[in-house]
Amino acid sequence: MNDKINIILTGVGGQGVITAANILGKASLKANINVFVSEVHGMAQRGGSVNCSVRMGNVTGPLVASGTANVIISTEPIEALRYIKYSNKATKIITDINPVIPFTVSVGMEEYPDIEKVFKELESYGKLYKIDAVKIAKNAGAIITKNIVMLGALAASNILPFKSEILLKTILENVPAKFRDINKKAFEGGIKAIEE
Amino acid sequence: MEILEDKPGKKILLLGNEAITRGALEAGVDVATTYPGTPSSEIADTFSFIARSFTKKNKNPGFFFEYSTNEKVALEIAAAASITGLRSLTCMKHVGLNVASDAFMTYLYVGCKGGHIIVSADDPSCHSSQNEQDNRYFALFGGAPMLEPSTPQEAKEMTRLGFEISEEVRLPILLRTTTRLNHIRGSITFEKMQKPRVKGHFEKDEMLVTIPTIARRQHPILLKKLEKAEKISEKSQFNKIITVGKSSSWGIVTSGVSYNYVREIVDDMKLDVRILKLGMTHPLPTKMCKDFIKSCKNLVFVEELEPILENQFKIMAYDLTADVEIFGKSTGHFSRLYEYNIDIVAEAFSKIFKLKNPIIIPSESQIKLPSRPPALCPGCPHRATYYAAKKAQPKGVIYPTDIGCYTLGKSKPLEVADLLLCMGSNAGTACGLAISTDQKIISFMGDSTFFHAGIPPIIDAVHHNHDVVITILDNRTTAMTGHQPHPGTDFDGMGRAAKRILVEDVVKGCGVEHIEITDPNNFEETTKAFKRALEFKGTSVVISKSPCILLENRDKKKRGEDIYVYEIDQEKCKKCKICIGRFGCPSFYYSDDESIYIDVQQCNGCGNCATICPFEAIHPRGVKK
């Protein structure tokens, strides 16, 4: 196994990207593996572009270097492309297929690119996995579990240096008791989406 | 609460800022003060969170915490506490130390008895700030011992042990952090929690009264204290030499988060080097540094922003007449601009060490991606105020603005931000523009900013009868930094009931003769208020009062009230685009056939769009789920 695991999580503010990154960090600590979680925020807010990095193993720096991500997890297709400089040919790119239209596009100032072109471009950079995380989250019982679906997908991608049970256990410890079933379903849905 | 557990050896994941709070708690901190500002906010917010949970149970958390009126007040309160022997911590963003600097500079002459940690959260790359000043200069400027952590664990330990250094030399310690440290999470190992002292004792001493005769006696005492601090620095566990690979004449000098990038690239490039990692960077351990210089033929300096280590080492090399080649900012290998990362350090090292750069940067996406800039939230009362101000006087107005959410009024379509310097500058620059031009002036600041630094320029305006309209956007919170309370709220940072100070009472007390108090959600009245204020010759103040929509909706949910979202009646809509093109609420969007719709997920139900629509085409649709 590689002694450094570099994970980029991206998406849109409000989709639970930072929460997902923190859960990954806690899971890594539970597995006794050194970890740094870096959240880029400040002026970021609901609707803004969010980018977190999670680094595990023999790492000292909090930030992922260009071209060194083992995986890019994105809760929105163009956000995966926005941070594509972190990828190399071996990078697994896991993205939700559902666009979130920025207000700059809604009000006619900018354009959202053709989604098929976005996927084609993503494929040219790494190994692309497209999942309908919105649908899986809805089926699990709540659309807000989309970030947990993505964590399930990550667990199934054989990147993590610990068992997926540890990640699931950490997730369940960090959500209110009444939402545990929904989150478990969402996580398992994410795993299934990659394995299929 | 996990962060309060007294379990030495336990490991948990903490944000750099939370680690600083934990470090202070382990040291038994008695008093913590702040004015909130990114990237420092979570240090104080963690104190506040703990204090509020104790207050709820009618218990004492063992420390006093407050969100002070501004950073200067915060520093003065904590300084006095430390003078009485208590341990205190004051945290702020880098520009906050400018505000506190008047107190800071002379406090160093007076010194403290109980330990005092002053946290400066610098922001290389201006992620959320108006400049990227390097506050390490403040340590050199005023003569404060300084610690620079690289990781959350180190931040916690430097805070904890910083109190001991502070007490040993009787000076406050500057804990200088940067955004990357403040906002990374890493593993923390708990140490034992010490008990706070709670009460101090003030002993009268003429040396505390810095009249000129005393100040002249205190300055040499400060220099003596710094000599003592240098001895501590020589032995500090935070200053160390790390040898990587085989013995080598190459040395790297670094501090703070830059060390992390250096360490990683040195491994990746398989370099044979010795790294001088400096954690206590003022006073520098001169002997250690000089020995390091003597042992090297080549020295590389890696530090974000200013060449502070590099320049001090050059002086030491000159003193030693050392035959050493220096690589850093002066040779153009590193920049004085922005935050560093692994890519930047790798690129510089590949040139310095004449090796292949191990980082391969793939080409950027060929597809042009739309941006997601921050914007005023749907339903934000500031948007309504801005819209009314523009309606009152559509052209020829200068809009000085201030630090807070209202800077977001700079974007299209509102474009109501023309000049910005610092906290409170809206009103001061408004006065300057009034005497320099014949243009109309409407300035904007928030309520927290008003209490922080907005009052003196209003007094100036009244006293000199400057012809300006100063607007106070009173949303009853410090919104942008995370909804912290301020003197205009009826509770404090410990969750206790607090005397609420009304903006209008203060404005009246400043002698303002023309005051307009308006609810921005009443568009017609607010427009009239701005018109009257503009017509008034002299200083007028418009106080636009409406709570932050995010807090308002949270409270509505708590009270069990419904939030009604709005929709556009497509039959009535004439596509005049006032709602989407001029008001600019981000919950509006165009469909493929250019019809305009409201995204119910985003709509916060302020209803202002319904008021401004000239065709009465917008109405409530139903309850927000």
Interface residues (C-beta under 8 A of the other chain):
Chain A: V12 G13 N22 G25 K26 L29 N34 V35 F36 V37 S38 E39 V40 H41 G42 M43 A44 Q45 R46 G47 G48 S49 V59 T60 G61 P62 L63 V64 A65 S66 G67 T68 I78 L81 R82 I84 K85 S87 N88 I101 P102 F103 T104 V105 S106 V107 G108 M109 E110 E111 Y112 P113 K117 V118 E121 Y125
Chain B: K11 I12 L13 T38 P39 D123 H127 S128 T151 T179 R180 H183 I184 R185 G186 S187 V257 Y259 N260 Y261 R263 E264 N341 I342 D343 A346 I359 I360 I361 P362 E364 S365 Q366 I367 K368 L369 P370 S371 R372 P373 P374 A375 C377 K412 I580 G581 G584 P586 S587 F588 Y589 Y590 D599 Q602
